[in-house]
Amino acid sequence: MLYFIRTLDKILEIFTINRKSKVWYIKKCPFCGLNDVIKKGYRRNVQRYQCCNCGKNFQNKRRKNKLQNKLWNEYVHGKQTAAELGKKYGKCRQWVSGQLNEISCDDNKIINIGPRSIIVVADTTFFSRGYGVTIFREPNLKKNLIWKEVYSETPGQYDQLRNELEYLGFKIKAVVLDGKRGVRQIFSCVPVQMCQFHQVAIVIRYLTRKPRLEASIELKEIILSLTIYSEKEFSELLFNWHNKWHEFLKERTVNPWTDKWFYTHKRLRSAYRSLKTNLPYLFTYQKYPELNIPNTCNSLDGSFTTLKNLLRNHRGMSRKNRYKMICQILRK
C-alpha cells in the first residue's frame, strides 16, 4: 500500500496539465529527453523541475507575450515612455526597449470585417516631409480597412489599395476624396464625393480669411454656405456671381519690363476655377441618399489627430517601431 501511494505521488509530480487545451502530457527533461522528472520548488514564482536520470535542474519557459502586449498597450495608448515603464515594473529602460522591439507587426493591412459592400473614405496624412500613411476607412462602421506606408501621395497608391480591397472580396459602392489630382480617375466606376471641407479650405487658401476685394468677399460667403444649399441652389449662386464679376475677372496687368500681360486677379480666378471644376462632385451624397455617403472626410481626418497626438509622445523612434505603433493605433 505504501509503495502504491509513493508511486501515485511520483506520477502526479511527473504529469502536468495544459490549461488551454485541457490535455494531460508528460514533462520531459530538455537535457536527456527522459520523462523521469520531479518538481523542485519555485524560483521567482516559476516552477522548477529536476531530472532523476541526469540530475539537471530546469524550469518552464517564460511566456513573454502577455507581458510584452501589456507593455506595448501602455506604451502606445497609455502614453508611457520606456523609462516610465521600467520604473513601474522595476526594470531598466534598455530592458523595456528590448521587450518592445521583440513585438512583431502584422502586414500593412488589417481587415477587421468580412467581405461586403462598403463606402470608402480615402486620404493620406504625412508625419514628415517624406513619410506618410494612406488609409481607407469605412465611415459607417468606423473602422480602418487598409493602410500603407507612402513617401509621396500619388494616384498609384490609391489604385493599389483599391485593388487589394477588391481582391479580398470587398465591393466599393462610393468613395469620398479630398480632391488630390488624378485620384478621382481611379474611382471613375463608382460615385465620387468631393470632401466639402477640403473644398472650402482650397477656396479660403486662395482668397485668405480676410479678403479685401468685394468679389472675393462675396465668393467667400457663397463657399461658406456650401453645406446649406442643394446643388441646384448653389450652382445658381455661383452662376450669378460669375455673371456679376465676369469683366472684373478678365482684367489684365502688363509687366513694364517684359511687356507681357497676366491676369490681375489670379488667385480669385483660381478659386472660382476650383469650384467650377469640382462642382459635379460636391453634391454626390444628395444624388444617392440610399448609400448614406458622408459629405466630408471628417471620419478619417479626425483619427489623424489622435494618431499624431499618440506618436508625438515618442519622438525619435525608429521607422520600424513608428510604423508598428501606427498599425496598433489604426487597428483599434
Sequence and secondary structure as in RCSB ss.txt:
>XXXX:A:sequence
MLYFIRTLDKILEIFTINRKSKVWYIKKCPFCGLNDVIKKGYRRNVQRYQCCNCGKNFQNKRRKNKLQNKLWNEY
VHGKQTAAELGKKYGKCRQWVSGQLNEISCDDNKIINIGPRSIIVVADTTFFSRGYGVTIFREPNLKKNLIWKEV
YSETPGQYDQLRNELEYLGFKIKAVVLDGKRGVRQIFSCVPVQMCQFHQVAIVIRYLTRKPRLEASIELKEIILS
LTIYSEKEFSELLFNWHNKWHEFLKERTVNPWTDKWFYTHKRLRSAYRSLKTNLPYLFTYQKYPELNIPNTCNSL
DGSFTTLKNLLRNHRGMSRKNRYKMICQILRK
>XXXX:A:secstr
 HHHHHHHHHHHHHEEEETTTTEEEE   TTT  S EEEEEEETTEEEEEETTT  EEE    HHHHHHHHHHHH
HTS   HHHHHHHHT  HHHHHHHHHH     S    S S EEEEEEEEEEEETTEEEEEEEETTTTEEEEEEEE
SS  HHHHHHHHHHHHHTT EEEEEEE   TTTGGGGTTS EEE HHHHHHHHHHHH SS  SHHHHHHHHHHHT
TTTS HHHHHHHHHHHHHHTHHHHT EEE TTT  EEETTHHHHHHHHHHHHHGGGTTHHHH GGGT  SSSHHH
HHHHHHHHHHHHTTTT  HHHHHHHHHHHHH 
